[in-house]
Amino acid sequence: MSFSPDGSLVVATGGGIVHVWEARTGQPYGPVLPQGDAVRSALFSFDRSRLVTVAEDVARVWDVKKGTLLSTFKNDRGVENAVFNPKGTRVLSVSGQYDNTVYVWDATTGVPVARLPHSSQVYSASFSPDGNSVVTASLYNVCTWDAESGALLMPPIKSDGLVYKVVFSPEGDRILTAAFRLNENDFLAGSHLLRVWDSNSGLPLASPLEIGATVVSMQFDMSGDTIAILGSDAIVRSWSVRKDRSSLVEWRAVARCAPFSLVDGILKPQPAKLCASLEVE
């Protein structure tokens, strides 16, 4: 079960069909949407006019009010979950255990827009707030892609744990990951780490937060200053990640022009740079 972004509609699944109701009155909103098999997920577009469902390893986009099927698609070996971009014009599909590929689709025609290949299984993927880029989690790598061309925008972020969830901040300037780090002395034991990264440089912005449970869900608040985390232990945690927005871009400019860089805890000289001024991008 899930709500539309404005909270006015609710969708629930059962018996291979999808029902949409008005949250306030409990009245049906549009016709029942037949799926033919157990439904894995059903999510609204931001304007609530469309719904993307995953069943029988196939993703389907529906007109919610009319109940008409707009498009159908699947990855090379099926679909595990699918989400809209903020405008509702694109759908991001993840194959999970089936193969190592993520696709971006035209939500109306079902035509593939971009193919994002990985060398291993993809556990999570998310659109940026403006819909222009996609972030994916595959084993120890976090990759950022152009949502239209499918080009890799920067070298993969390397995590010290197996990344299984990833999401952008509301401003798109940060990436939040949840990863499982193995205990070298006990293969069955380990820790779950949340970390915030700079989406432009790929560098970590804070020390990781360690929790003793698998992260079921995680989300920034609208200000981007607080993260809500739901663990498999049924505990909801709040993590403050407030930043000084007024100085972040200036510090990036300083870092680009600095004569030294920090590598493995050691200051090392950088190649000579011409920095007549510290321009803020």
VEXDO-513227 format. One line per 10 residues: number of its first residue (from 1); for each residue y, x, z of N, C-alpha, C. Coordinates in steps of 0.1 Angstrom, whole numbers. Each point is the difference from the previous one (the first is absolute). Example, Ala and Ser with C-alpha at 12.3 -4.5 7.8 and 13.67 -1.06 7.14 Angstrom:
// VEXDO-513227
1> -57:132:78:12:-9:0:12:9:0 | 11:-4:-7:11:9:0:11:-8:8
// end
This chain:
// VEXDO-513227
1> -12:8:0:12:-8:0:12:9:0 | 11:-4:-8:12:7:0:12:-9:-3 | 12:4:4:12:-8:-3:7:5:-12 | 8:-8:-6:9:5:-10:11:8:7 | 7:9:-7:10:8:6:11:-8:8 | 4:-12:-5:10:-7:7:-6:-9:11 | -14:0:2:-6:-7:10:-2:-15:-2 | 4:-5:-12:-1:-14:-3:-13:-5:-5 | -9:9:-5:-13:-4:-5:-10:9:7 | -12:-6:0:-12:7:6:-12:-1:-9
11> -7:10:-2:-12:0:-9:-12:3:9 | -11:-7:-3:-13:2:7:-11:-1:-10 | -11:6:2:-11:0:-9:-13:-4:7 | -9:-6:-8:-13:-4:6:-8:-7:-11 | -13:3:0:-9:-7:-10:3:3:-14 | 6:12:-2:3:4:-14:12:-7:-6 | 8:-6:8:13:-6:-5:11:5:9 | 12:-2:-5:13:4:7:8:-12:1 | 5:-2:13:9:-12:3:14:6:3 | 10:-7:-4:14:4:4:6:-13:6
21> 6:2:12:7:-11:7:14:4:4 | 8:-11:2:13:2:5:-1:3:15 | 5:11:5:-2:4:14:6:-10:10 | 11:-6:-4:7:-9:10:-7:-14:1 | -4:-5:-11:-6:-14:0:-15:0:0 | -6:11:-5:-15:0:-2:-5:-8:-12 | 10:-3:-9:-4:-7:-12:-4:10:-11 | -10:-4:-8:-4:9:-11:12:3:-9 | 1:12:-5:10:4:-9:-7:5:-13 | 0:-9:-10:-7:4:-13:-15:-3:2
31> -7:0:-12:-14:-2:0:-8:11:6 | -13:-3:3:-9:10:5:-3:10:-11 | -2:13:3:-2:10:-10:-15:5:1 | -8:-4:-9:-14:4:0:-2:15:-3 | -9:6:7:-3:15:-2:-14:3:-4 | -10:-9:4:-13:2:-4:-9:9:9 | 7:7:10:-7:9:9:9:2:12 | -6:7:10:7:3:12:13:8:-3 | 11:-4:5:13:5:-3:3:12:10 | 3:11:-5:4:12:8:14:0:5
41> 9:-4:-8:14:0:4:8:-10:-9 | 11:-5:5:9:-9:-7:14:3:5 | 9:4:-8:13:4:4:11:-6:-9 | 11:-4:6:11:-6:-8:9:11:-6 | 7:-3:-11:11:8:-5:12:-3:10 | 10:9:-1:11:-1:9:8:-13:-1 | 0:-6:-12:7:-13:-2:-9:-12:2 | -12:3:4:-11:-10:4:-5:-8:-12 | 5:3:-12:-4:-8:-12:-13:3:-5 | -5:12:3:-13:5:-5:-9:4:11
51> -13:0:-3:-10:4:10:-10:9:-7 | -4:12:6:-10:8:-6:-12:-1:9 | -12:-3:-6:-12:-1:8:-10:10:-5 | -9:4:9:-11:9:-4:-13:-6:4 | -9:-3:-10:-13:-6:2:-9:5:-11 | -13:1:3:-9:5:-10:4:13:-7 | 7:8:8:5:13:-5:10:-1:-11 | 6:-12:-1:10:-2:-10:13:-5:7 | 12:4:-5:13:-4:5:5:-11:-10 | 6:-10:6:5:-11:-8:15:-3:5
61> 9:-3:-9:13:-4:3:2:-15:-3 | 5:-7:10:2:-15:-2:14:-4:2 | 4:-11:-7:12:-7:3:-3:-9:11 | 6:2:12:-3:-7:12:2:-15:-1 | 11:-4:-5:4:-14:0:-9:-8:-10 | -1:6:-12:-8:-7:-11:-15:2:1 | -4:11:7:-14:3:1:-6:6:-12 | 8:4:-10:-5:6:-12:-3:15:1 | -10:4:-7:-4:14:0:9:8:-10 | 7:10:4:9:7:-9:-7:12:-6
71> -8:8:8:-6:12:-6:-12:3:9 | -9:8:-6:-12:5:7:-2:14:-4 | -4:9:9:-3:14:-3:-8:6:11 | -6:12:-3:-7:7:10:0:15:-5 | -3:9:10:0:14:-3:-13:3:-7 | -3:13:-3:-12:3:-7:-13:-5:6 | 0:-1:13:-12:-4:7:3:-11:10 | 10:-7:-1:3:-11:9:13:2:8 | 4:-9:8:12:0:8:-3:-3:14 | 6:8:9:-2:-3:15:11:-7:6
81> 13:4:-4:12:-8:4:11:2:-10 | 10:-9:0:10:0:-9:13:-5:6 | 12:6:-4:13:-5:6:10:0:-11 | 10:-8:2:12:-1:-10:10:11:3 | 8:3:-10:12:8:2:11:-10:5 | 11:5:5:10:-9:6:5:-11:-9 | 0:2:-13:5:-10:-10:-11:-10:-4 | -12:3:3:-11:-8:-4:-4:1:-14 | 5:11:-7:-3:2:-14:-12:9:-3 | -4:8:11:-11:9:-1:-9:-2:11
91> -13:4:-2:-10:-1:10:-7:14:1 | -2:4:12:-7:13:3:-14:-3:4 | -10:5:-6:-14:-3:3:-7:13:4 | -7:-1:11:-8:12:6:-15:-3:-1 | -7:9:-5:-15:-2:-1:-7:4:12 | 6:8:9:-7:4:12:-13:7:-2 | -11:-5:4:-13:7:0:-6:0:-15 | 6:-8:-9:-6:-1:-13:3:11:-9 | 12:5:-1:3:12:-8:13:6:6 | 5:10:-7:11:8:5:13:-3:-7
101> 2:-12:-5:12:-4:-8:8:-11:6 | 13:1:-1:9:-10:3:8:-5:-13 | 1:-13:-1:7:-5:-12:13:-7:4 | 10:0:-9:12:-8:1:-1:-10:-12 | 1:-13:2:-2:-10:-10:12:-8:-2 | 2:-6:-12:10:-10:-3:-5:-13:6 | 7:-6:10:-5:-11:7:-1:-13:-9 | 7:0:-10:0:-12:-9:-11:1:-11 | -1:11:-6:-9:2:-11:-14:6:4 | 0:7:11:-13:6:4:-2:13:-8
111> 10:5:-7:-1:13:-7:3:11:9 | -9:11:0:3:12:8:13:7:-4 | 8:3:10:13:7:-2:-2:15:2 | -7:4:11:-3:14:4:-13:1:6 | -6:12:-2:-13:3:6:2:13:8 | -4:-1:13:3:11:10:-14:6:4 | -4:10:-7:-14:6:3:0:9:12 | -10:0:7:-2:9:12:-14:7:-1 | -1:10:7:-13:8:0:-9:-5:10 | 4:-10:9:-9:-5:10:4:-15:3
121> -7:-6:9:2:-14:3:14:-3:5 | 6:-11:-4:14:-4:5:-2:-10:11 | 6:2:11:-1:-9:11:12:-9:2 | 11:3:-5:12:-8:2:11:3:-11 | 8:-10:-3:11:2:-10:11:-10:3 | 12:4:-3:11:-9:2:12:3:-9 | 7:-10:-4:12:1:-8:12:5:9 | 9:7:-5:13:3:6:8:-13:1 | 10:-1:9:9:-12:1:7:-4:-13 | 3:10:-9:6:-4:-13:-10:-2:-11
131> -13:2:3:-10:-2:-9:-2:11:-11 | 8:10:1:0:11:-10:-11:10:1 | -5:1:12:-10:10:3:-12:-6:8 | -11:8:1:-12:-4:7:-5:11:8 | -4:-2:12:-6:10:9:-14:-4:2 | -9:10:-1:-14:-2:2:-6:10:10 | -11:-4:6:-7:8:10:-14:2:-5 | -4:13:-2:-13:3:-5:-6:13:8 | -9:-2:9:-5:10:8:11:7:8 | 3:12:-2:10:7:8:14:1:-8
141> 1:-7:-11:11:1:-9:8:-13:0 | 14:1:0:9:-11:-1:8:3:-13 | -1:-9:-10:6:3:-13:11:-11:-3 | 11:4:-6:10:-9:-4:1:0:-15 | 0:-12:-6:0:-1:-15:11:-9:-5 | 4:2:-13:9:-8:-7:-8:-13:-3 | 5:-12:4:-7:-12:-2:-2:-5:-14 | 9:5:-9:0:-4:-14:-8:10:-9 | 3:13:2:-6:10:-9:-13:5:6 | -2:-1:13:-12:5:6:0:15:3
151> 12:6:-2:2:14:3:1:3:15 | -6:12:4:0:4:13:14:6:3 | 7:-5:10:14:3:2:2:13:8 | -10:4:8:1:13:7:-14:4:4 | -2:13:4:-13:4:4:-5:-9:12 | -13:-2:1:-5:-9:11:3:6:13 | 3:-9:10:2:3:14:-14:3:5 | -2:11:8:-13:3:5:0:-4:15 | -9:-8:4:-1:-4:14:-12:7:6 | 1:1:14:-10:7:7:-11:-10:5
161> 0:-12:-6:-10:-10:3:-3:-8:-12 | -10:-8:0:-4:-9:-11:10:-12:0 | 8:-1:-10:10:-10:0:-6:-14:-5 | 2:-10:8:-6:-13:-4:10:-11:-1 | 13:2:4:10:-10:-2:13:8:-3 | 8:-7:-9:13:7:-4:10:-11:-4 | 13:1:4:10:-9:-3:14:6:0 | 9:-5:-8:14:5:-1:8:-6:11 | 11:6:4:10:-5:9:8:-10:-8 | 8:-9:6:8:-10:-7:10:6:-10
171> 5:12:3:9:7:-9:-7:9:-10 | -13:2:1:-7:8:-9:1:14:2 | 7:5:10:3:14:2:-11:7:9 | -9:-8:5:-11:5:9:-13:-6:-3 | -11:7:3:-13:-5:-2:-7:0:13 | -7:-11:4:-8:0:12:-15:0:-4 | -7:9:7:-14:1:-2:-8:-1:12 | -12:-5:-1:-10:-1:11:-12:8:-5 | -4:10:9:-11:9:-5:-10:2:12 | -12:3:-4:-11:3:10:-3:15:0
181> 2:7:11:-3:14:1:-12:2:8 | -10:7:-7:-13:2:7:1:10:11 | -8:-1:10:-2:9:11:-10:11:-5 | 4:12:0:-9:11:-5:-13:1:8 | 1:-3:13:-11:1:9:-9:-12:1 | 5:-11:-5:-8:-13:0:3:-7:-13 | -9:-1:-9:2:-5:-13:4:-15:1 | -6:-7:10:2:-15:1:13:-3:7 | 6:10:6:13:-2:8:12:5:-9 | 11:-5:4:12:4:-7:12:-7:5
191> 12:1:-6:12:-7:4:7:-6:-12 | 7:-11:3:8:-7:-11:14:4:2 | 6:5:-11:14:6:0:9:-8:-9 | 11:-4:5:11:-5:-9:11:10:-1 | 4:2:-13:11:10:-3:10:-6:-10 | 12:4:2:11:-4:-9:4:12:-9 | 1:-2:-13:3:11:-9:12:-3:-8 | 8:10:-4:11:-2:-9:-6:-2:-14 | 4:-12:-6:-6:-3:-13:5:8:-12 | 11:7:2:6:9:-10:-6:14:0
201> -2:5:12:-5:14:1:-14:1:4 | -6:-11:5:-14:0:5:-2:7:13 | 11:4:7:-1:6:13:0:-10:12 | -8:4:10:0:-9:12:13:0:7 | 4:-12:5:13:-2:7:-1:0:15 | -12:-1:5:-2:-1:14:-14:4:4 | -3:3:12:-13:2:5:-9:-12:-1 | -13:1:-3:-8:-12:-2:-2:-8:14 | -2:-12:-2:-3:-9:12:-16:-2:0 | -6:4:10:-15:-2:1:-3:-12:8
211> -9:-8:-5:-5:-12:7:-15:0:0 | -6:-7:9:-15:1:2:-7:-12:-7 | 5:-5:-11:-6:-11:-7:4:1:-15 | -9:-6:-8:3:-1:-15:12:-8:-2 | 9:4:-9:12:-8:-3:-4:-11:-10 | 1:-13:5:-3:-11:-8:12:-4:-9 | 12:1:6:12:-4:-8:11:8:6 | 10:4:-8:12:7:4:12:-4:-9 | 12:0:6:11:-5:-8:13:4:7 | 10:5:-8:13:3:4:7:-14:3
221> 10:0:10:8:-11:0:11:1:-10 | 9:-10:-2:9:0:-11:10:12:1 | 3:4:12:10:11:2:-7:14:-3 | -13:0:0:-7:13:-2:0:9:12 | 4:-5:11:1:8:13:-12:-2:9 | -8:-11:-3:-12:-2:9:-12:-4:-9 | -11:5:5:-13:-3:-7:-9:-8:9 | -5:-11:-5:-10:-8:7:-14:3:-5 | -9:3:10:-13:4:-3:-11:-9:7 | -9:-5:-8:-11:-8:5:-12:8:-1
231> -7:3:12:-12:8:0:-12:-9:1 | -12:6:-3:-12:-7:1:-4:-4:14 | 7:6:10:-2:-4:14:8:-12:4 | 6:-7:-10:8:-12:2:13:2:7 | 5:12:0:13:4:7:10:2:-11 | 12:-6:2:11:2:-9:10:11:7 | 2:10:-8:9:11:5:13:0:-7 | 10:5:6:13:2:-6:4:14:1 | 4:6:-12:4:14:0:14:1:-6 | 9:7:8:14:1:-4:1:13:-9
241> 5:-2:-12:2:12:-9:14:0:-5 | 9:-3:9:14:0:-4:5:13:-5 | 8:0:-10:6:13:-6:15:-1:-2 | 6:11:-1:14:1:-2:3:-1:-15 | 2:-12:-5:2:-2:-15:12:7:-5 | 10:3:8:12:5:-5:-1:15:-3 | -10:7:5:-1:14:-2:-12:4:-8 | -10:-9:-3:-12:4:-6:2:6:-14 | 8:-6:-8:2:6:-14:8:13:1 | 9:1:10:7:13:1:-9:11:4
251> -9:-3:9:-10:10:4:-9:4:-12 | -3:-9:-8:-9:3:-12:8:10:-9 | 13:-3:-2:8:9:-8:0:14:6 | 2:1:13:0:13:7:-13:7:-2 | -11:-7:1:-13:6:-1:-2:6:-14 | 5:-7:-10:-1:5:-14:7:13:-2 | 11:2:7:8:12:-2:-2:11:11 | -9:-3:10:-2:10:10:-7:12:-6 | 3:12:6:-7:12:-6:-14:2:5 | -4:-8:10:-14:1:5:-7:-13:0
261> -13:0:0:-8:-12:2:-11:2:10 | -4:-10:6:-10:1:11:-14:-2:-6 | -9:10:0:-13:-1:-6:-10:4:11 | -8:-9:4:-10:2:10:6:6:13 | 12:-5:3:6:4:12:8:13:-1 | 1:6:-12:7:13:-2:11:-2:-9 | 12:5:3:11:-1:-9:-1:11:-11 | 0:-5:-13:-2:9:-11:12:-2:-10 | 5:11:-6:11:-1:-9:-3:-8:-12 | 10:-8:-4:-2:-8:-13:7:7:-11
271> -4:-3:-12:7:6:-12:15:-4:1 | 8:9:-6:15:-2:1:4:-13:-7 | 9:-7:7:4:-13:-6:15:0:-1 | 5:-7:-10:14:-2:-2:4:-13:5 | 7:0:12:4:-13:6:15:1:3 | 8:-3:-9:14:0:2:5:-10:9 | -7:-11:1:3:-11:9:-12:-8:4 | 1:-7:11:-12:-8:5:2:-14:-5 | -4:-3:-12:2:-13:-5:-11:-10:5 | 5:-11:4:-10:-10:5:-5:-8:-12
281> -13:-1:-2:-5:-7:-11:0:-15:2
// end
